[in-house]
Amino acid sequence: MERLPIPPGTQAQAAAPPGPACTATATVNGQGIVTGWSDGARRLLGYTSSQIVGQPAARLLAEDIGEKLLRDTAGRERWSGTVALRHRDGHRLQQPLLAHHRTPDNPPTTPAGGPPTGPPTGPAGGTAGRPAGATTGTATGAATGAATGAATGTTGAAAGAAGAAAVGPAGAVAEWLVVCAVPGPSRPLADGVLNAWAFSQSPTLLALFDADLRLLRANAGMQRALALTEDQMRGLRLPDIAPHPASEEAARTMRQALESGQVQHMDACIRPAGAAADTRWPASLAPLKDPDGHVRAVCLSAHPAPHEAPARHTPRAHTTTMALQRSLLPQTLPTQGALDIATRYLPAGSQAGVGGDWFDVIPLSGARVALVVGDVVGHGIRASATMGRVRTAVRTLADVDLPPDELLTHLDDLVNHLAAEESSHTSPADPTDNAAETAGGIGTTCLYAVYDPITRRCTLARAGHPPPATVTPDGTVRFLDVPPGPPLGLGGLPFESYETQLPEGSLLALYTDGLLETRDHDIDEALDTLFAALARPAHTLDTICDRVLTTMLTHRPDDDVALLIARTRALHTDHVATFDLPFDPATVAHARQHATRQLTAWGLDDAAFITELVVSELVTNAIRYGRPPIQLRLIHENTTLTSEVHDASNTTPHMRRARTYDEGGRGLLLIGQLTQRWGTRPTPTGKTVWAEQFLTPE
């Protein structure tokens, strides 16, 4: 079987890849071509994204198992197994993999609020313009992936084997998402210790009874519930510990579990200390078997009844709202290379229900990335639906590449229109109609930030939202002094932008006010706690997110909490080339030469032909319809090549259909056909027309 080339002199490594443990992630399309490859995959198998994306995944296998995978994966939504993979340096790895078959209509479920790490993606087969997504709660460099090149290899074979099953409804292309664990430094910890911790610290009430139904162990929760220590209860039967008919019934049910070997359930068993006389918590009684299958003991586990749990107030409405809210939040973080990102979302624990907090990550032209966090007033389905409309509007305006202050101005106008529309359908005579609470998103707060990894500058604007916090690499924590605009829909004051330069490796923390508004401490104390949690170093952004939430929240929050933490990256000068061009038609040929030489320096000769055509059309349009000065910029970021031409005119080009005898009008159409996407963004001194093409590695 054909293998990828192995660089000479590379030594085999049998040890685990250096660095903290992570999840390896990769994606493979239906033709068995690698479309996504994360940094963890690089750690595992040694290949970078540019070396693998677009290659057949079967090349990563150490042995031919395509037919077996075909049989194992046919018609299945998930596959798991151990596969022999080949490292870049040639050594063989036996790697357990888990693969999920997904389509646009049926993606695998991912943890809300965090997107799970997503691998960098490329074109399917090197030509498709649709980026392949991947999941997890941290985004490492473009939605950061965790890393399973290994995983990808296997899934690729599986996906290719799936054949026709790789195309979903309406021709939507399906793919395989493959994950596996990349081990970190060894941290020996006896299984017995973990088991003991799990038993003693479990929030569920647990007790172990022997074959004579006498208590052997009780965890801390059970001891509190019965108001007795383990030593005081050991050796006694449950009716002796808590005399009550329910205890007698529990003893009989335990005996059934011992004799049948089946789990038994009780609707009323344990009465917690201090509870009303008629309060009994339901319990499950599970037989514990030895390796030979003989029942040796019974485990009693108790928990509050559903009607006693505040979070289950109006369960159907709550579940519906939660499902809507989850579906409107990002399911995966998009591929981009400017920031490492981790996110979390926690719904409110109060009876008011789920609110309208959201976050978003939006890749922009020129390797830039927009970060958004917002909070819609109110709770329930209406607030969630309004959040979805506002989030969609933000993405639409971001696609136009407006500066943050202008984007919020347009968003403010939209919220006013939505509010007027909803108010016209609200009946003043109906006291149950609470549409006014969240009419069209009036009072919604929003923070919009754009980070440029080339200049390392971050531009932000906010509408009634708490300011973001930043942590520099030296550990200094501060709030960014973003001018506070009014909440959306209230009007009266303009929005202002704030710009700052961030050192590479800085942290940005964007959050909603539910993180700070807790009943346990005032706002100043909350800010000090937040600063302390952000300042402590951690290996991963997920760790920082979890630390912030556990430090700030001692109970379920009274309001929704959205948290987004990003670590800045820099795109250094060796990935960017800038050329000042004379305002002369003859400069078009010079621009093509500049582009060709730069691509040769980057080792991208295969992209030279298309890039020459794109640069030629962009520069020609700037000379014909723009104003001097003109500047050409080429950006090479992972598997993406961006060509940009800036001029001093504010006139925006538009694609049109050229008629048969027209001499012009075909340039932008040609660019649209040759590249994955193109567009125009306004600048303080004119405009920039850009085009992106995905690179196919050899």
Secondary structure, 3 states (H helix, E strand, C coil): CCCCCCCCCCCCCCCCCCCCCEEEEEEEECCCEEEEECHHHHHHHCCCHHHHCCCEHHHHECCCCHHHHHHHHCCCCEEEEEEEEECCCCCEEEEEEEEEEEECCECCCCCCCCCCCCCCECCHHHCCCCCCCCCCCEEHHHHHCCCCHHHHHHHHHHHHHHHHHHECHHHCECEEEEEEEECCCCCCCCHHHHHHHHHHHCCCEEEEEECCCCEEEECHHHHHHHCCCHHHHCCCCHHHHCCCHHHHHHHHHHHHHHHHCCCEEEEEEECCCCCCCCCCEEEEEEEEECCCCCEEEEEEEECCCHHHCHHHCCHHHHHHHHHHHHHHCCCCCCCCCCEEEEEEEECCCCCCCCEEEEEEEEECHHHCEEEEEEEEEEECHHHHHHHHHHHHHHHHHHHCCCCHHHHHHHHHHHHHHHHHHHHCCCCCCCCCCCHHHCHHHCCCEEEEEEEECCCCEEEEEEECCCCCEEECCCCCEEECCCCEECCCCCCCCCCCCEEEECCCCCEEEEECHHHCCCCCCCHHHHHHHHHHHHHCCCCCHHHHHHHHHHHHCCCCCCCCEEEEEEEECCCCHHHEEEEEECCCCCHHHHHHHHHHHHHHHHCCHHHHHHHHHHHHHHHHHHHHHCCCCEEEEEEEECCEEEEEEEECCCCCCCCCCCCCCCCCCCHHHHHHHHCCEEEEEEECCEEEEEEEEECCCC
